[in-house]
Structure formats: C-alpha cells, structure tokens
Amino acid sequence: MLETIVCCLLNSIFVNVLNLYGGNESGPGNWAIQELGACDVEYPSDLYLSRQEVNSTADVFDGILNLPDGIDDSFSVTLKYNRLDGGADERATSETYSQFIYRYTKNTDQGQCHEASETYPFYYPIPPDEYQFSDYVYSYKDYQLPTEGIYGTYRVRSYLVQGQNTVGCTQITISFTE
C-alpha cells in the first residue's frame, strides 16, 4: 500500500512542476530524483524514504510511514516547491488526500499509479499503523511522466496536513534536464 502512496507522491511532484512553473524555459527532457531527505521539523507522521539508483530509467525505494491517527477525509497533501536554479520563489499546491490518491490511481491515461494500486492493494481510509516497504521499483517510463518539462532543479517539501495542523513531511529534490 505504501508503494502506491509513494508512486502518487512522485508523480504529483513531477507533474505539478509544469502547472506551477509554466511559461518558463521548457522543452523535451528527462526527470530524475536527486536527493531524498527529512524536513527541518520532525513530525509524528514523517515519511522516511531511502533510494538506490538502478539506472537513469528507474530507482528502487525503501520506506517507513508511521500513522498514529491513520488517514481519513480530514487530511490533505500540500506540496511546496523551491526552484534551486533560477529564483528563490516558493510555489505551492494543495488538495485533499482522497483527491490526491484518486487522481493518480484511477484507471485512465492520467492514472499513472493505477497499476501500482493493483499490485500493492490500497485501501482508504488508512487505519493507524506503522507501514513499511522495501525494494519498490519506480520506473520513470512506466508512469507516463510528461516528456516536456520546465528545465531546472526543484526542492519539494510534501506535507501531510490534518485539519490545520501539519503532521508529516518529506523532502525530495528533483530535476528536469535535456
């Protein structure tokens, strides 16, 4: 199940660069994850990821997510982007957790994580527990990522929010290059 969440998170991070930075220098290229890390503040539901780079087309992840309160309709996901090469502006996007998961798991052309949700059964709401996974292969070509993008490197903080309170965070640095 956590594999499906990671798939949705990564796809949303890549796709939202186009939505948030549209109009900047763009063209054909490739997406890559540069770095994974913890946020500046520790929260009870932080997502801890480690990565082993397989090659330029896939990465392998291990992860742990502790959900002391589970996840239900009171949760949302907020992504905050900082472009590291070309300005220090911060841009953000936010949606309810159920919309976030549905967008990337539905059985359509835009449901990039539909196969992941079938391989790693997903249920909602998510009951309280500590969830772990290992050796999840994220193949960039299998998830229909945009082949056109905004060139640059971006630090993205993904926040899990319950009501008005941030309860989890993870930080991922990505790039889109020619």
C-alpha positions as CSV (number, residue, x, y, z in Angstrom):
1,M,0.0,0.0,0.0
2,L,2.8,2.5,0.9
3,E,4.2,1.8,-2.6
4,T,1.0,3.3,-4.1
5,I,1.4,6.4,-1.9
6,V,5.0,6.9,-3.0
7,C,4.0,6.4,-6.6
8,C,1.3,9.1,-6.2
9,L,3.7,11.4,-4.4
10,L,6.4,11.2,-7.0
11,N,4.1,11.6,-10.0
12,S,2.3,14.6,-8.4
13,I,5.7,16.2,-7.7
14,F,6.9,15.8,-11.3
15,V,3.5,16.8,-13.0
16,N,3.0,19.9,-10.8
17,V,6.3,21.5,-11.9
18,L,4.5,22.1,-15.2
19,N,1.5,23.6,-13.6
20,L,3.4,25.8,-11.2
21,Y,6.2,27.0,-13.4
22,G,4.5,27.1,-16.8
23,G,5.8,29.8,-19.1
24,N,9.5,29.3,-18.1
25,E,12.1,27.7,-20.3
26,S,10.7,24.3,-21.3
27,G,11.3,21.5,-23.7
28,P,11.9,17.8,-24.0
29,G,13.9,16.0,-21.4
30,N,14.1,13.6,-18.5
31,W,13.0,13.6,-14.9
32,A,15.3,12.5,-12.1
33,I,15.3,12.3,-8.3
34,Q,18.4,14.0,-7.0
35,E,18.0,13.6,-3.2
36,L,15.7,12.5,-0.5
37,G,15.7,13.8,3.0
38,A,14.0,14.9,6.1
39,C,12.3,18.2,6.6
40,D,13.6,20.8,9.0
41,V,11.0,20.0,11.6
42,E,10.2,16.4,12.8
43,Y,6.5,15.4,12.8
44,P,4.8,12.3,14.1
45,S,3.9,11.0,10.5
46,D,7.0,11.8,8.6
47,L,7.6,9.6,5.5
48,Y,11.2,8.2,5.6
49,L,12.5,7.1,2.2
50,S,15.8,5.7,1.1
51,R,16.8,5.2,-2.6
52,Q,19.1,3.1,-4.5
53,E,19.6,4.3,-8.1
54,V,19.3,1.5,-10.5
55,N,19.9,3.4,-13.7
56,S,18.7,6.5,-15.5
57,T,15.2,5.0,-16.0
58,A,14.4,3.6,-12.6
59,D,15.0,3.9,-8.9
60,V,14.4,1.5,-6.0
61,F,12.9,2.7,-2.8
62,D,12.5,1.5,0.8
63,G,10.3,3.4,3.2
64,I,8.6,3.8,6.6
65,L,5.5,5.8,7.4
66,N,4.1,5.9,10.9
67,L,0.4,6.9,11.0
68,P,-0.6,7.2,14.7
69,D,-4.0,8.6,13.6
70,G,-4.4,6.8,10.2
71,I,-5.6,8.9,7.3
72,D,-9.2,9.9,6.6
73,D,-11.2,12.7,5.0
74,S,-9.7,15.3,7.4
75,F,-6.3,15.0,5.7
76,S,-4.8,16.9,2.8
77,V,-1.5,17.0,1.0
78,T,0.4,20.2,0.4
79,L,3.5,20.4,-1.9
80,K,5.8,23.4,-1.6
81,Y,8.3,23.9,-4.4
82,N,11.5,26.0,-4.4
83,R,13.4,26.3,-7.7
84,L,17.1,26.0,-6.8
85,D,18.5,27.3,-10.1
86,G,16.7,30.4,-11.3
87,G,15.0,32.1,-8.5
88,A,14.2,31.6,-4.8
89,D,10.4,31.8,-5.2
90,E,8.2,29.3,-3.4
91,R,5.1,27.9,-5.1
92,A,2.6,25.5,-3.6
93,T,-0.3,23.3,-4.4
94,S,-2.7,21.5,-2.1
95,E,-5.6,19.1,-2.3
96,T,-7.5,16.7,-0.1
97,Y,-5.8,13.3,0.5
98,S,-8.6,11.3,-1.2
99,Q,-8.4,13.6,-4.3
100,F,-4.6,13.3,-4.4
101,I,-4.8,9.4,-4.3
102,Y,-7.7,9.2,-6.7
103,R,-6.1,11.5,-9.3
104,Y,-3.1,9.1,-9.8
105,T,-4.7,5.7,-9.3
106,K,-7.8,6.0,-11.4
107,N,-8.0,3.7,-14.5
108,T,-7.4,6.4,-17.1
109,D,-4.5,7.9,-19.1
110,Q,-3.8,10.2,-16.2
111,G,-3.9,7.4,-13.6
112,Q,-0.2,6.8,-13.7
113,C,-0.3,4.8,-10.5
114,H,-3.3,2.6,-11.4
115,E,-1.0,-0.5,-11.9
116,A,0.8,0.2,-8.6
117,S,-2.6,0.3,-6.8
118,E,-3.5,-3.1,-8.3
119,T,-0.1,-4.6,-7.5
120,Y,0.1,-3.1,-3.9
121,P,-3.6,-3.1,-2.7
122,F,-4.6,0.2,-1.4
123,Y,-7.5,1.0,1.0
124,Y,-9.0,4.2,2.3
125,P,-9.4,5.4,4.9
126,I,-6.0,4.1,6.1
127,P,-6.0,2.7,9.6
128,P,-3.4,3.7,12.2
129,D,-0.2,1.7,12.0
130,E,3.4,1.8,11.0
131,Y,3.7,0.9,7.3
132,Q,7.0,-0.3,5.7
133,F,8.1,-1.4,2.3
134,S,11.3,-2.4,0.5
135,D,12.5,-2.8,-3.0
136,Y,9.8,-0.8,-4.7
137,V,10.9,-0.2,-8.3
138,Y,9.8,3.2,-9.6
139,S,10.3,3.1,-13.4
140,Y,10.2,6.6,-14.9
141,K,8.9,5.4,-18.3
142,D,6.2,3.2,-16.8
143,Y,4.4,6.1,-15.1
144,Q,3.7,8.3,-18.2
145,L,5.6,11.3,-16.9
146,P,5.4,14.3,-19.1
147,T,8.2,14.3,-21.7
148,E,8.1,18.1,-21.9
149,G,9.0,20.0,-18.8
150,I,10.4,23.1,-17.2
151,Y,14.2,22.7,-17.1
152,G,15.6,23.1,-13.6
153,T,16.2,21.6,-10.2
154,Y,13.5,21.8,-7.5
155,R,13.3,21.1,-3.8
156,V,9.9,19.9,-2.9
157,R,8.5,19.5,0.6
158,S,5.5,17.3,0.8
159,Y,3.3,18.0,3.9
160,L,0.6,15.7,5.3
161,V,-1.9,18.0,6.9
162,Q,-4.7,17.1,9.3
163,G,-7.2,19.9,9.5
164,Q,-5.0,22.9,10.1
165,N,-2.0,21.0,11.6
166,T,1.0,19.7,9.8
167,V,1.5,16.1,10.9
168,G,4.1,14.8,8.4
169,C,6.7,15.9,5.9
170,T,9.3,14.6,3.5
171,Q,11.7,16.5,1.2
172,I,12.6,15.4,-2.3
173,T,14.9,17.2,-4.7
174,I,14.1,16.6,-8.4
175,S,15.4,17.8,-11.7
176,F,14.3,18.0,-15.3
177,T,17.2,18.1,-17.8
178,E,17.7,18.0,-21.6
